Each structure stands twice: as structure tokens, then as C-alpha cells.
Amino acid sequence: MKRTLLNSLMTWKNQPERKPLLIDGARQTGKTFLLQILFGKTFANTLRIDFLETPAFKEAFESSLAPEELLINIELITGQSFNPETDLLILDEIGECERAVTSLKYFAEKAPTYFVAASGSNIGLLNTFPVGKVEQYYLRPLTFKEFIYASEESALIKAFDTQASSTTAHNILMDKLTDYFFTGGMPEAVAAWYQYKDASILERVAKVSKIHADLIEGYRRDFGKYAGKVDATLIESVFSSIPAQLSIVMDESVKRFKFKNVYQRKSRYSDFENAIHWLLRCRLALANYPIEGTPKSPLAAYKKDNMIKLFLFDIGLLSHMLSSSYKEIKQQSYEYKGYIAENFVQQELTAIGIDPSYSWNDARAEIEFIVTNDAGAIFPIEVKSGKRTRAKSLMSYIEKCDPSKTFKLTGTQGSSALEKEHIVMPLYYTQYLPTKW
């Protein structure tokens, strides 16, 4: 299973000196697999300690945090040798050991040639953090590109990599996209989907659905375990409400999150602010902020915290929480459930570093996403889930904001490669948007 982030890790490894790596991400997104299997095989040896699985490892960090002494303690506890010149040290679930987090500062300052990588699913909740002393990355669920790579179908991968636009390529890629809408990008679900490709579709679907159910139950248990001072019942209420609120919208842009009826006797943003921030810090929810009027760069300066759209971090889990069957998702009528396409685009934008994202509304006109390039130019992105591409809101945006370029993501093959101003692209090529602006 190929992960795009591996390229960044290899660049980190090949530097003469380096800060420790810190891989953040929701639970079960494949952080350990990435570090130990994919990245670890490029080293002579890998020594991994997991603070959640074996809390006794914390003992190695109770006294000195000097790198040389820490390594001696780790070798004594694990019974494994470690060569800092050739081996990789993995500190897994580092959020469970505060002093291990602090030790990253000393590895950065006193042992910059060591290969030290840490990971955790609750990094965003840490009270202390070695600011400026780590090279931090976020591992999300598999993107659609990674889902395609996991198929190991060379012709399909080539078509995606070259952005093929033939009718044949489009039909197959759209078929794969609806598979992805059901499966999502959680590594275990993707692995099962391809592992059981020769089984009956009923067995294949059942395997993935069971994985989804177990993952969601695991996240809900985590709410109580890691909520801290935040009310765990509020966290669960917001998390559970995201799919329900998204599903209300049919063939329109997703509306901002409504706080009324999410939890009894609470109806204001201030009541849910801490719970929302908790979900965002744990990468279980994705944020989009609507901008009103004429948008200006930087967009972050014009956002209002209480005006927020919330998306789920994985589209497969979203479909499961909505009880959307595989058959329903594959049906032609399902493509007009625009919130699925919008959640997909949100995930793809997040994966390429656009987090949070922004949208635009003015009177009755709404644009699902607006983005800026390095020069500060702002471009609208209209999302149309099906083949109906007429976009009144986009015309309204053009009249009021006069953008130099517009984008429309649809269920069609897209516009000609010669079109440079009003670009139409198929949904499955969302990750290629930055190459166009």
C-alpha cells in the first residue's frame, strides 16, 4: 500500500542533519505501517516502542532526557541494540508519555544526526509541545490517488497519473470513485476491499462495513478516554451530527453547521466550541469557513469561528454512518447527493495542505470552495456531483468578484485542455487542482 507521504520522509532521511519526525493523524490512518513497514525497510534496523501498548516504556524517560542515556535505557528495556548511524527509532503513540514528547527537543539540539520518528493520534491535545524542534506531518486516510495505487492495476494507475480524458478512462475512474465513496480511505478498509476482490460483492461489502463499524465504535470510546476537560458527550453529539447535517442538503451546497438540536438545552456556538476544536485537533472533523461579500487574501483574516461547515474526515465512514448501502452509492441517482462530492473534495484539498478550507456565499449564491495561490489570487471552485454542470452561483461569483480563473468539479470528463479561464475538471482529479492555478 503506497503512501504519498513516504516521499517527504525519504527527503528527511537524506538530509545530513535533521529534527525528529512527528507524524500526527487520526487513529488507524496507518501511521505505524508508514513508519515501521514502508519507511522502516529503508533502514538497517528499526527499533519501535509503543507507549500505549506497553506503558512500561515510559520508565526509560523518567530520569535523564539526554539522547545517549535515553538510548541506553531503551536498549535495556527492549533488549534490542540500536545504532544511531544506521537505525530508525520510532516512538509510537508518543502522546501517552509527556516526557518522551519533551525528549524530542533534546534529540533536535544534541543529536541532529539521529533518525528519530514519533507518531500519535492525540498530538493536537498535548499540553506541551516542542515548537520548532520537530518536522511535523499529518497522515490522513488514503486519498483517491492512493486508493487507485492500492488497486495495483498498472493501466488504471497510468491513466490517473497522466490525467487521461478518454471516455473509457472516465467511465472506469468514475466507477472507482463511487467504490471509494463506499470504502473510504481508512487503510484497513481499503486493504479488505482489494483483498476480497475475487469474493462475492456481498462478502466484500460486509467485510468493509464491519471494519467501518469497529472504527467508529473505537473513536467513540476514545472520546471518553481523551476528552480531558471537554465534555465527552458533547464531542460525541457533534461527531454524530456531522453526517446527519450533511445529508439534509440535496443537490445544493452544504450549509453551515447548525447547533440547535445537537444536544439538549444547548444551541449556541459557544456551547460546542470546545467539542468542535477537540474534533478538529484530533483530525476527526474537517473545517470550512464561509466568507461573505468580496473575498480578499488572506482568507483567514475574514473567517468567523461561529460560521463553520463541518465535514467528516473519511468519506467511507460518512457513508457508513448514514447507512448508505454500496448498491445505493453505485446507483445513478446517488450522484446527485452533492454533499458526498463536497465531502470528498474537502478531504482531497485537506490532503494537499488546504486546511482549513473556505467557501463563499452572498444572498442565495454559494460557492463550495475558494482558494488562493502563492500570488494571493482567489479562485472559486464549484462542485457539481453529477453530470448537470449549470452553475448559477458561479455566474453570480464571476459578476461580483471578477476572478481571473474559475474551476468546476463535476461528474463529466471536463473541458478541453485548451481552456485556461473557466476550467471544468472531473471530480476524481481534484488533487491536480493546484497545477491549474
Secondary structure, DSSP 8 states (H G I E B T S, - for coil): ---TTHHHHHHHHTSSS---EEEE--TTSSHHIIIIIIIGGGSSEEEEEETTT-GGGGGGGSS---HHHHHHHHHHHH-----TTTEEEEEETGGG-HHHHHHHHHHHHH-TTSEEEEEES-GGG-S---TTSSEEEE--S--HHHHHHHTT-HHHHHHHHTT--SHHHHHHHHHHHHHHHHH-S-HHHHHHHHHTTTS-HHHHHHHHHHHHHHHHHHHHHHHHHH-TTS-HHHHHHHHHHHHHHHHT--SS-------TTTBTTB-SHHHHHHHHHHHHHTTSEEEEEEEESS--SSGGGG--TTS-EEEES-HHHHHHHTT--HHHHHSGGGGG-HHHHHHHHHHHHHHTT--SEEEEEETTEEEEEEEE-TT--EEEEEE-SSS----HHHHHHHHHH--S-EEEEESS----TT--SEEEEEGGGGGGGGGT-
